[in-house]
Amino acid sequence: MVSSMIRISNFSSLVKTFFKNIFSFRLPFEQQFKLFVTKAFETLFRVYVKRVDGAFFHSDERKDKFKSKGFVKRTVTTAFGHVTFERRKYVDKKTGIHYYIDEKIGLKRYKRLSEELIFTILFEYQYATASFLAKTYGVSRATVYNLVNSFQMPKLDIERFERDDDSPVYMEIDEDHMKCRRSKNTYMRLVSIHRGIEEICRDRNKLIDKHTIMFPTSVPLEEVSEYVLNYLEKRYNMDKKKLIVNSDGGIWIDSFVGELRIYNPIHIYDKFHLVKAIVEISKKDKEVSKNLYRWLEKDKGKSVIPHFLCKLWKK
């Protein structure tokens, strides 16, 4: 067994060491905790790699197609620091091409940075300098600039949805509060595409064929809309489908939905913002509010009036 393949028992040892050190008062608690998290991540990541590699090594697929040629080290930089691990090198029996399990654990070939770290740097660059990010994550300023300047939406590698029919395609659009290391409240934008809800068991549902895109505010909406349009075209037959968009009606969302006009999207505002619009428009007249809301309940989003109401309210 390779020495660097660490056992889970080492994790309990880390915990014991952490509690021992915090009461020695050699370092502040926060600094001790950061060191513990970094070490814990490194330990658990190596265990994870070992388990995934072991499962593949003993699988029928590996036995049929690949030979094992020993272990090879790799170092990646993650949001929790540098991690060096070992996994087996496999060789295809027919082609002689090398294969590693890296993509099974979410690591791209030939990349020194993890996908999560790349995403984190792109997000935090909106609110922090390249120097700060370089120091925080142990990378060079040139690396930060290269990531920002070369950002692209991920490439689509998808197939047609097997259960495709004429039912609508739904799109939920929102902004989400996130904290960056400088403790500023910031936003990430979210677009979630799905085919409705199905019941898994009693009192438990799930979204059908859910696909979520998260991107920082610095990414042009044209790039995101192009990605979404390509996804819809490749994943579904949109010729006879309705595209129903649900959102809070933010200005950027209206612009984004406008980019999808080829599919004539029906833009419906969520219940909270609709009710708020009704209250404002009716000047808090309970009778008017009640009648408007009753009418909207019957309408069920079939017309553009809900969209118009929120537009009127925002003016």
C-alpha positions in Angstrom: 0.0 0.0 0.0 1.3 3.4 -1.0 2.3 5.4 2.1 0.6 8.6 1.1 -2.8 6.8 0.8 -4.0 8.0 4.1 -6.5 6.1 6.2 -9.7 7.6 7.7 -8.1 6.9 11.2 -5.7 9.8 10.4 -8.7 12.2 10.4 -9.5 11.4 14.0 -5.9 12.0 14.8 -6.2 15.4 13.2 -9.2 16.3 15.3 -7.4 15.3 18.5 -4.3 17.4 17.5 -6.6 20.4 16.8 -8.2 20.3 20.3 -4.8 19.8 21.9 -3.4 22.8 20.1 -6.2 25.3 20.6 -5.7 25.0 24.4 -1.9 25.5 24.1 -2.7 29.1 23.0 0.3 29.1 20.6 -1.8 30.5 17.8 -5.2 32.3 17.8 -8.2 30.0 17.6 -9.2 31.2 14.1 -5.7 30.6 12.7 -5.7 27.1 14.3 -9.1 26.3 12.8 -7.9 27.4 9.3 -4.9 25.1 9.6 -7.2 22.3 10.7 -9.7 22.8 7.8 -6.8 22.8 5.3 -5.3 19.6 6.8 -8.7 17.9 7.1 -9.6 18.7 3.4 -6.2 17.3 2.3 -6.7 14.1 4.3 -10.3 13.5 3.2 -9.5 14.3 -0.4 -6.8 11.7 -0.5 -9.2 9.2 1.0 -11.8 10.1 -1.6 -9.3 9.7 -4.4 -8.2 6.3 -3.0 -11.8 5.0 -2.8 -12.7 6.2 -6.3 -9.5 4.8 -7.8 -9.9 1.5 -5.9 -13.5 1.1 -7.1 -12.4 1.6 -10.7 -9.4 -0.7 -10.4 -11.7 -3.6 -9.2 -14.4 -2.8 -11.8 -15.2 -5.1 -14.8 -14.7 -2.1 -17.1 -11.1 -1.6 -15.9 -10.3 -5.4 -16.1 -11.7 -5.6 -19.7 -10.1 -2.4 -21.1 -7.2 -1.2 -19.0 -3.9 -2.4 -17.5 -2.6 -0.7 -14.3 0.9 0.7 -14.5 1.5 1.8 -10.9 0.8 5.1 -9.1 1.5 8.6 -10.3 1.5 11.8 -8.2 -0.4 15.0 -9.1 -0.7 18.3 -7.3 -3.7 20.7 -7.6 -4.5 24.0 -6.0 -7.9 24.1 -4.4 -9.9 26.7 -2.5 -8.5 25.0 0.6 -4.8 25.0 -0.5 -2.4 22.8 -2.4 -3.2 19.0 -2.4 -0.8 16.3 -3.6 -2.3 12.9 -4.1 -1.6 9.6 -5.9 -3.8 7.6 -8.3 -3.1 4.7 -10.6 -2.0 5.2 -14.2 -4.0 3.0 -16.6 -3.2 2.1 -20.2 -5.8 1.1 -22.7 -5.1 -2.5 -23.8 -6.0 -1.8 -27.5 -4.8 1.8 -28.1 -2.1 2.2 -25.5 -3.6 5.6 -24.5 -3.0 6.6 -20.8 -6.1 7.1 -18.6 -6.5 8.5 -15.1 -9.6 8.7 -12.9 -9.1 12.5 -12.5 -12.4 13.4 -14.3 -14.3 11.0 -12.1 -13.3 13.2 -9.1 -14.0 16.5 -10.9 -10.5 17.4 -12.0 -9.7 18.5 -15.6 -6.5 17.2 -17.2 -3.5 19.5 -17.4 -5.1 22.1 -15.1 -3.3 23.1 -11.9 -6.4 24.7 -10.4 -9.6 22.9 -9.3 -12.9 24.0 -11.0 -14.2 25.2 -7.6 -11.1 27.5 -7.1 -11.5 28.9 -10.6 -15.1 29.7 -9.9 -14.3 31.2 -6.5 -11.6 33.5 -8.0 -13.9 34.6 -10.9 -16.6 35.4 -8.4 -14.4 37.3 -5.8 -12.6 39.2 -8.5 -15.6 41.4 -8.8 -14.9 42.7 -5.2 -11.2 42.1 -4.6 -7.9 42.9 -6.2 -5.8 40.4 -8.1 -3.1 40.8 -5.5 -5.4 40.0 -2.6 -6.8 36.9 -4.4 -3.3 35.7 -5.4 -2.1 36.0 -1.8 -5.3 34.4 -0.4 -5.3 31.3 -2.7 -1.6 30.9 -3.3 -1.5 31.7 -7.0 0.2 34.4 -9.0 -1.5 37.6 -10.1 -0.9 36.6 -13.7 -3.0 33.5 -13.1 -5.8 35.6 -11.7 -5.7 37.9 -14.7 -5.6 35.0 -17.2 -8.6 33.3 -15.6 -10.6 36.5 -15.7 -9.7 37.3 -19.3 -10.3 33.8 -20.6 -13.6 33.1 -18.9 -16.1 31.3 -21.1 -19.4 29.6 -20.5 -18.9 25.8 -20.2 -19.0 23.7 -23.4 -22.3 21.8 -23.9 -22.0 18.1 -24.2 -25.5 16.9 -23.9 -28.0 14.6 -25.5 -31.7 14.8 -26.2 -34.0 14.4 -23.2 -35.3 10.8 -23.4 -38.7 11.7 -22.0 -39.3 14.7 -24.3 -42.9 15.6 -25.0 -45.0 18.7 -25.6 -45.1 19.8 -22.0 -43.6 23.2 -21.2 -40.0 24.0 -20.3 -39.7 26.0 -17.2 -37.0 28.5 -16.3 -36.4 29.9 -12.8 -34.2 33.0 -12.7 -32.9 34.6 -9.5 -30.0 36.3 -7.7 -28.4 34.7 -4.6 -26.6 36.3 -1.7 -23.1 35.0 -1.2 -20.3 36.0 1.1 -16.8 36.5 -0.2 -13.7 36.6 2.0 -13.9 40.3 2.4 -17.3 39.9 4.1 -19.2 41.9 1.6 -22.7 40.8 0.7 -22.6 40.0 -3.0 -24.7 38.3 -5.7 -24.4 35.4 -8.0 -27.0 35.0 -10.8 -28.8 31.7 -11.2 -30.7 30.2 -14.1 -32.4 26.9 -13.5 -34.1 25.0 -16.4 -36.4 22.0 -15.8 -39.5 20.2 -17.1 -41.8 20.5 -14.1 -42.3 18.5 -10.9 -42.6 14.8 -10.3 -43.5 13.0 -7.1 -40.8 10.7 -5.7 -42.8 9.5 -2.7 -45.4 10.9 -0.4 -44.6 14.6 0.5 -41.4 14.5 -1.5 -41.1 15.9 -5.0 -38.2 16.7 -7.4 -37.7 18.8 -10.5 -37.6 16.9 -13.8 -34.3 17.1 -15.8 -33.0 20.1 -13.8 -30.0 22.0 -15.1 -28.6 25.0 -13.2 -26.3 27.7 -14.5 -24.6 30.0 -11.9 -22.5 32.9 -13.1 -21.0 36.1 -11.7 -22.4 39.5 -12.5 -19.3 40.3 -14.6 -20.3 37.8 -17.3 -22.2 39.5 -20.2 -25.9 38.4 -20.4 -25.4 37.8 -24.2 -22.9 35.0 -23.4 -25.3 33.4 -20.9 -28.3 33.7 -23.2 -26.3 32.1 -26.0 -25.5 29.2 -23.8 -29.1 28.8 -22.7 -30.4 29.0 -26.2 -27.9 26.3 -27.3 -28.9 24.1 -24.4 -32.6 24.4 -25.1 -32.0 23.6 -28.8 -29.9 20.6 -28.1 -31.8 19.2 -25.1 -35.4 19.6 -26.3 -37.5 19.9 -29.4 -38.7 23.4 -28.8 -40.9 23.7 -31.9 -44.2 23.0 -30.1 -43.2 23.9 -26.5 -44.0 26.8 -24.3 -41.1 28.4 -22.4 -42.4 29.6 -19.1 -40.0 31.9 -17.1 -40.5 32.6 -13.4 -38.6 35.5 -11.7 -38.9 38.5 -9.4 -38.8 40.8 -12.5 -35.4 42.4 -11.9 -34.1 44.7 -14.7 -31.3 42.4 -15.7 -33.7 39.5 -15.8 -36.1 41.4 -18.2 -33.1 42.0 -20.5 -32.0 38.4 -20.3 -35.5 37.1 -21.1 -35.6 39.5 -24.0 -32.5 37.6 -25.4 -34.7 34.4 -25.5 -37.4 36.0 -27.7 -36.9 33.4 -30.4 -39.0 31.0 -28.2 -41.6 33.6 -27.2 -41.1 33.1 -23.5 -44.1 33.7 -21.1 -42.6 35.7 -18.3 -44.4 35.2 -15.0 -43.5 36.9 -11.7 -43.3 34.9 -8.5 -46.2 35.1 -6.1 -44.5 37.3 -3.5 -43.7 40.0 -6.0 -47.1 39.8 -7.7 -48.9 40.3 -4.3 -46.5 43.2 -3.6 -47.4 44.8 -6.9 -51.1 44.3 -6.3 -50.9 46.0 -2.9 -48.9 49.0 -4.3 -51.1 49.4 -7.4 -54.4 49.2 -5.4 -53.1 51.7 -2.9 -53.8 49.2 -0.2 -57.5 49.1 -1.0 -58.4 45.7 0.3 -61.4 45.2 -2.1 -59.4 46.1 -5.2 -56.5 43.9 -4.0 -58.8 41.0 -3.4 -60.4 41.2 -6.8 -57.1 41.6 -8.6 -55.7 38.6 -6.8 -58.8 36.5 -7.4 -58.6 37.3 -11.1 -54.9 36.3 -11.2 -55.6 33.0 -9.5 -58.1 32.2 -12.2 -55.7 33.4 -14.9 -52.9 31.0 -13.9 -50.3 32.8 -15.8 -52.0 32.4 -19.2 -51.8 36.1 -20.1 -49.2 38.9 -20.0 -51.1 40.9 -17.4 -49.1 39.7 -14.4 -45.9 40.9 -16.2 -47.7 44.2 -17.0 -48.7 44.7 -13.3 -45.2 44.3 -12.0 -43.9 46.7 -14.7 -46.5 49.2 -13.7 -45.6 48.8 -10.0 -41.9 49.4 -10.7 -42.7 52.7 -12.5 
